[in-house]
Amino acid sequence: MSKIVILTGAGISAESGIDTFRAEDGLWAQHRVEDVATPEGFARDPQLVVDFYNGRRKQAAEVSPNAAHQALARLQANYAGQVVIVTQNVDDLHEQGGARVIHMHGALNSALCAACDHRWPAPMVMAVGDPCPACNAAAARPDIVWFGEMPYDMDEIFDHLAEADIFAAIGTSGNVYPAAGFVAEARRNGAHTVELNLERSAVGNQFAEHRTGPATRVVTDWVEELLSSPPQQRPAF
């Protein structure tokens, strides 16, 4: 059975209105990574970190999935083989669009207990010192993988990459590892690799194929090509 593994990043949600990180006016231009996206930053100023993710949670609740999210859900539902979507994004636009995804960097709508690792649905506005519903420790934090922490589900992701016939990266910068290394892993295992992005990423030279343009256009076109060709007769890219 043919298998497609897809990695998505901030670029796929940008057209829905979600702020990206690395644009000139992006989130990292407004906040220091060390302050809002590291365990040390949370220990130093938990109020700043909680406020940052409360703002992001509010923004995510006000937007809707776009045509690229919906196209990937359609591919997952209708492709004759298997389609695995791994996302670096912490919004839930893939799920709203109808897809099943692996959130390697966590999720805005989830809270995590730093004391016992219990997870529960995050309220729209978290507060510093919120108690864990499982152990009652005042140790709630956003369920986000920060810099210096291990992304979630890596063993499962690498198992999928080992089996991929096609690996696609959509809207990723290629600057954040281990996700930036997925293309090399997929190539080593014989997958065809394709990058769909506004421009080539930092690891763009490692892909066999590039499609540049807005995600709502290039992703929907790519999906339609895949769905119109049986897995055993995939387009010769």
Buried (B, 14 or more C-beta within 10 A) or exposed (E): EBBBBBBBBBBBBBBBEBBBBBBEEBBBEEBEEEBBBBBEBBEEBBEBBBBBBBEBBEBBEEBEBBBBBBBBBBBBEEBEBBBBBBBBBBBBBBBBBBBEBBBBBBBBBBBBBBBEEBBBEBEEEBEBEBEBEEEEBEBBBBBBBBEEEEBBEEEEBBEBBBBBBBBBBBBBBBEBEEBBBBBBBBBEBEBBBBBBBEEEBEBBEBBEBBBEEBBBBBBBBBBEEBBEEEBEEBEEE
